[in-house]
Amino acid sequence: MLLLALDTATPAVTVALHDGSGVLAESRQVDARRHGELLLPAVDRVLAEAGRKLDAVSDIVVGVGPGPYTGLRVGLVTAATFGAVLGVPVHGLCTLDGLAHASGLTEPFIVATDARRKEVYWARYEPGTPSRPVTRLTEPAVDRPADIADEVAGVPAVGAGALLYDMVFTGVRRDGPEHQSAGALAALAAAKLAAGEEMLPPQPLYLRRPDAQVPANYKVVTPR
């Protein structure tokens, strides 16, 4: 097994290589506006650091979000292209699940990322055990922090969304992961594959419409 994992659903452009036992190499650069520019050089860098060639990869793992439309599709299109060229399966995982796996928390907790528009993407989790990864208890959702204040107050929480709205996520753990780690995503995928668990298709989990939309009732100008 040689997993190439990547995620561009958060401001972190992150790539990792995992051999089924551990992370061989990982790259993470936080820049919300340069996903397309940073991703492929990160893949080259990780492969070089691990001393592996791209054609040795057996599986592709990609974070499917939730996340902003533009950044998220960069990772998904790249993963689909690698899968088609190499003839290997492409597995999707919820981006929030990767953050949860990296949290190290031993009690029920929340993962929240910044969804912009003064909203967060979030979900509840149950901690894992030596034989079982963390379990997501709720479907990913997008909400204004004030609307979920009663649900999340005092509950341990990790992620950039929880840090940004710490007046609502009062149980935020500042020593927890803020952005996605492809190494954690790959480790979670390796555990799921070893257990024979199904993963998500590599399709985007948007939760809301993209920011850019065709204007309604726009004026059509044609020559006479």
Stockholm file with secondary structure:
# STOCKHOLM 1.0

chainA/1-224         MLLLALDTATPAVTVALHDGSGVLAESRQVDARRHGELLLPAVDRVLAEAGRKLDAVSDIVVGVGPGPYTGLRVGLVTAATFGAVLGVPVHGLCTLDGLAHASGLTEPFIVATDARRKEVYWARYEPGTPSRPVTRLTEPAVDRPADIADEVAGVPAVGAGALLYDMVFTGVRRDGPEHQSAGALAALAAAKLAAGEEMLPPQPLYLRRPDAQVPANYKVVTPR
#=GR chainA/1-224 SS CCEEEEECSSSEEEEEEECSSSEEEEEEEECTTCHHHHHHHHHHHHHHHHTCCGGGCCEEEEECCSCCHHHHHHHHHHHHHHHHHHTCCEEEECHHHHHHHHHCCSSCEEEEEEEETTEEEEEEEECCBTTBCCEECSCCEEECGGGGHHHHTTSEEESHHHHHTTTTCTEECTTSCCSCCHHHHHHHHHHHHHTTCCCBCSCCCCSSCCSCCCCTTCCCCCCC
#=GC SS_cons         CCEEEEECSSSEEEEEEECSSSEEEEEEEECTTCHHHHHHHHHHHHHHHHTCCGGGCCEEEEECCSCCHHHHHHHHHHHHHHHHHHTCCEEEECHHHHHHHHHCCSSCEEEEEEEETTEEEEEEEECCBTTBCCEECSCCEEECGGGGHHHHTTSEEESHHHHHTTTTCTEECTTSCCSCCHHHHHHHHHHHHHTTCCCBCSCCCCSSCCSCCCCTTCCCCCCC
//
